[in-house]
Amino acid sequence: MNAPSRPAFRTVTVLVALAGVVLLAAGCGSDTGGQPRSVTVVGSGQVSGAPDTLRADIGVEASASDVTTALNETSAKVTAVTDAVVAAGVERKDVATQQVSVNPQYSSPAPGGSSQISGYTATNTIRVTIRDISTASTVLSAAATAGGDNTRINNVAFAIDDDSELLEKARKAAFTDARGRAEQYAGLAGDSLGDVLTIKESTSGQEQPVSPGTFERDVAAAPVPVEPGEQELTFTVTVTFALD
């Protein structure tokens, strides 16, 4: 099956808005005792784009009196869920096992007694990557229908699969913001801005969690409403400049 084409993301806006934290090392305009004089600022750039990918952890859970029965039931159910999401348009390579576990269940002890193992609960979870957002509702509904009441859906989040262009723009905006702040402080101190001494960076907002609601067998046949909206990526850079 050919991979569905991914909708191209669109950059909506580039914003530069952060409260910069400024530290003047060793005091501007004073004797520093041989230590290099510098100014440290924090700049930020923000970009917005349309998510083109949805990821979800889809699990099945079953309880039985013995381990083998519990595992066999989850194996059958997760196979049905996998086949259902593939039939709904997800490539099989975009379905990956996340967790397989078996845990004992204990009965309530009688007065003066001790609890005993009463059965076992098995869980099998797969991570599904939906690269065509337009099919997300259908895929999630198909998974819930195939797994029935054993279905557990968690960690649903939108993402931009290739955010390199957005981050490049955010990085540029953040550094421009930082340099502008540093130049202002250098001017206020009667100095000029020198070379860059250090740069530290961080990003946020690369995944956007969503809550598609509780999945019940009776309503799973209807498409699950999901709206990607727009995702905002924030790039923060801390830069230290020398003061001349």
C-alpha positions as CSV (number, residue, x, y, z in Angstrom):
1,M,0.0,0.0,0.0
2,N,1.4,3.4,-0.9
3,A,1.9,5.8,1.9
4,P,-0.8,8.5,1.9
5,S,0.6,11.9,1.1
6,R,1.1,14.1,4.1
7,P,-0.4,17.6,4.0
8,A,2.3,20.2,3.9
9,F,2.4,22.2,7.0
10,R,1.9,25.9,6.8
11,T,3.7,28.5,8.8
12,V,1.1,31.0,10.1
13,T,3.1,33.4,12.0
14,V,6.4,34.2,13.5
15,L,6.4,36.0,16.8
16,V,9.1,37.2,19.0
17,A,7.9,37.7,22.5
18,L,9.7,36.8,25.7
19,A,10.7,38.3,28.9
20,G,14.5,38.4,28.6
21,V,16.6,37.7,31.7
22,V,19.7,39.9,31.8
23,L,22.7,39.3,33.9
24,L,25.6,41.7,33.8
25,A,28.7,39.7,34.8
26,A,31.2,41.5,37.1
27,G,29.4,44.8,36.6
28,C,29.5,47.0,33.5
29,G,31.7,50.0,33.5
30,S,33.7,48.9,36.5
31,D,37.1,47.3,37.1
32,T,36.6,43.5,36.7
33,G,40.0,42.5,38.0
34,G,41.0,40.9,34.7
35,Q,37.8,38.9,34.3
36,P,36.0,39.3,30.9
37,R,33.0,41.5,31.1
38,S,29.9,40.2,29.5
39,V,26.1,40.4,29.3
40,T,23.8,37.3,29.3
41,V,20.3,37.5,27.8
42,V,17.4,35.2,27.0
43,G,15.7,35.5,23.7
44,S,12.8,33.6,22.2
45,G,11.2,32.9,18.9
46,Q,7.8,31.3,18.3
47,V,6.4,29.8,15.1
48,S,3.0,28.2,14.4
49,G,2.2,25.4,11.9
50,A,-0.5,22.9,11.2
51,P,0.2,19.4,12.7
52,D,0.4,16.6,10.1
53,T,0.7,13.6,12.3
54,L,-1.2,12.0,15.2
55,R,0.2,9.4,17.6
56,A,-1.8,7.3,19.9
57,D,-1.0,4.4,22.3
58,I,-3.7,1.8,21.8
59,G,-3.8,-1.1,24.3
60,V,-6.0,-4.1,25.1
61,E,-6.5,-5.5,28.5
62,A,-7.8,-8.9,29.6
63,S,-8.2,-10.8,32.8
64,A,-8.3,-14.5,33.3
65,S,-7.7,-17.2,36.0
66,D,-4.4,-18.1,34.5
67,V,-1.6,-16.3,32.7
68,T,-1.9,-18.2,29.4
69,T,-5.5,-17.4,28.9
70,A,-5.0,-13.7,29.7
71,L,-2.1,-13.4,27.3
72,N,-3.9,-15.3,24.5
73,E,-6.9,-13.0,24.8
74,T,-4.8,-9.8,24.6
75,S,-2.8,-11.2,21.7
76,A,-5.9,-12.0,19.7
77,K,-7.4,-8.6,20.5
78,V,-4.2,-6.6,19.7
79,T,-3.9,-8.5,16.4
80,A,-7.5,-7.5,15.6
81,V,-6.8,-3.9,16.5
82,T,-3.6,-3.8,14.4
83,D,-5.5,-5.3,11.4
84,A,-8.3,-2.7,11.8
85,V,-6.0,0.4,11.9
86,V,-4.1,-0.9,8.9
87,A,-7.3,-1.5,7.0
88,A,-8.3,2.1,8.0
89,G,-5.2,3.5,6.2
90,V,-2.2,3.2,8.6
91,E,0.9,1.6,7.2
92,R,1.9,-1.5,9.2
93,K,5.4,-0.1,9.7
94,D,3.7,2.7,11.7
95,V,2.4,0.3,14.2
96,A,4.9,-0.7,17.0
97,T,4.5,-2.7,20.2
98,Q,5.0,-0.5,23.2
99,Q,4.4,-2.8,26.2
100,V,3.4,-6.3,27.0
101,S,2.7,-7.1,30.7
102,V,1.0,-9.6,33.0
103,N,0.2,-8.8,36.6
104,P,-1.4,-11.0,39.3
105,Q,-4.7,-10.0,40.9
106,Y,-5.3,-10.7,44.6
107,S,-8.5,-11.6,46.4
108,S,-9.5,-9.8,49.6
109,P,-8.2,-11.8,52.6
110,A,-10.6,-13.3,55.1
111,P,-10.3,-12.0,58.7
112,G,-7.0,-13.4,60.0
113,G,-6.0,-14.8,56.6
114,S,-3.8,-13.6,53.8
115,S,-4.7,-12.5,50.3
116,Q,-4.3,-15.1,47.5
117,I,-3.8,-14.7,43.7
118,S,-7.3,-14.8,42.2
119,G,-6.3,-14.3,38.5
120,Y,-4.1,-12.4,36.1
121,T,-4.5,-9.2,34.0
122,A,-2.5,-9.0,30.8
123,T,-2.0,-5.8,28.8
124,N,-0.6,-5.4,25.2
125,T,-0.1,-1.8,23.9
126,I,0.8,-0.6,20.5
127,R,1.8,2.9,19.3
128,V,0.0,3.9,16.1
129,T,1.4,6.8,14.0
130,I,-1.3,8.3,11.8
131,R,0.4,10.3,9.0
132,D,-2.8,11.4,7.3
133,I,-4.7,13.5,9.8
134,S,-7.9,13.3,7.7
135,T,-8.1,9.6,8.6
136,A,-7.5,10.0,12.3
137,S,-11.1,9.8,13.4
138,T,-11.7,6.7,11.4
139,V,-8.6,5.0,12.6
140,L,-9.3,5.6,16.3
141,S,-12.9,4.4,15.8
142,A,-11.8,1.3,14.0
143,A,-9.3,0.5,16.8
144,A,-12.0,0.9,19.5
145,T,-14.5,-1.3,17.6
146,A,-11.9,-4.1,17.0
147,G,-10.8,-4.1,20.7
148,G,-14.3,-3.7,22.1
149,D,-14.5,-3.1,25.9
150,N,-10.9,-4.3,26.3
151,T,-9.6,-1.2,24.4
152,R,-7.5,1.4,26.2
153,I,-6.4,4.5,24.3
154,N,-3.9,6.9,25.8
155,N,-1.2,9.5,25.0
156,V,-3.0,10.9,21.9
157,A,-1.0,13.8,20.6
158,F,-0.6,15.8,17.4
159,A,2.8,16.6,16.0
160,I,4.6,18.1,13.0
161,D,6.5,15.2,11.5
162,D,9.2,17.4,10.0
163,D,9.5,20.6,12.0
164,S,13.1,21.5,10.9
165,E,12.0,24.5,8.8
166,L,9.8,25.8,11.6
167,L,12.6,25.4,14.2
168,E,15.1,27.1,11.9
169,K,12.8,30.2,11.7
170,A,12.2,30.1,15.5
171,R,16.0,29.8,16.1
172,K,16.7,32.8,14.0
173,A,14.0,34.8,15.6
174,A,15.2,33.9,19.1
175,F,18.8,34.8,18.4
176,T,17.7,38.1,16.8
177,D,15.7,38.8,19.9
178,A,18.6,38.0,22.2
179,R,21.1,40.2,20.2
180,G,18.7,43.1,20.3
181,R,18.3,42.9,24.1
182,A,22.1,42.6,24.5
183,E,22.7,45.6,22.3
184,Q,20.3,47.7,24.3
185,Y,21.9,46.8,27.6
186,A,25.4,47.3,26.3
187,G,24.4,50.8,25.1
188,L,22.8,51.7,28.4
189,A,26.1,50.7,30.1
190,G,28.1,52.8,27.7
191,D,29.7,49.7,26.1
192,S,29.6,48.0,22.7
193,L,28.7,44.4,22.1
194,G,31.5,42.0,21.4
195,D,31.8,38.4,20.4
196,V,29.3,35.6,21.4
197,L,30.8,33.6,24.3
198,T,28.2,30.9,24.9
199,I,24.8,29.8,23.5
200,K,22.3,27.5,25.1
201,E,19.0,26.6,23.6
202,S,15.8,24.7,24.3
203,T,12.5,24.0,22.5
204,S,8.9,23.3,23.6
205,G,5.5,22.6,22.1
206,Q,6.7,19.9,19.6
207,E,3.8,17.7,20.6
208,Q,0.3,18.8,21.4
209,P,-1.7,16.4,23.5
210,V,-5.4,16.0,22.8
211,S,-8.2,14.3,24.7
212,P,-10.5,12.4,22.3
213,G,-12.7,11.2,25.1
214,T,-13.6,7.8,26.4
215,F,-14.0,5.0,23.9
216,E,-16.9,2.6,24.4
217,R,-17.9,-0.3,22.2
218,D,-21.4,1.0,21.6
219,V,-20.3,4.3,20.1
220,A,-17.0,3.3,18.5
221,A,-18.5,2.9,15.1
222,A,-19.0,6.6,14.9
223,P,-16.0,8.7,13.9
224,V,-14.1,10.1,16.9
225,P,-13.9,13.9,16.6
226,V,-10.3,15.2,16.5
227,E,-9.3,18.7,15.5
228,P,-5.5,19.3,14.9
229,G,-5.8,23.1,15.0
230,E,-2.4,24.7,15.0
231,Q,0.7,23.9,16.9
232,E,3.1,26.5,18.4
233,L,6.8,25.8,18.7
234,T,8.8,27.9,21.0
235,F,12.6,28.2,20.8
236,T,14.5,29.8,23.6
237,V,18.1,30.7,23.5
238,T,20.4,32.0,26.2
239,V,23.4,33.9,24.8
240,T,26.3,35.5,26.6
241,F,28.1,38.3,24.7
242,A,31.4,39.9,25.5
243,L,31.3,43.7,26.3
244,D,34.0,45.9,24.7
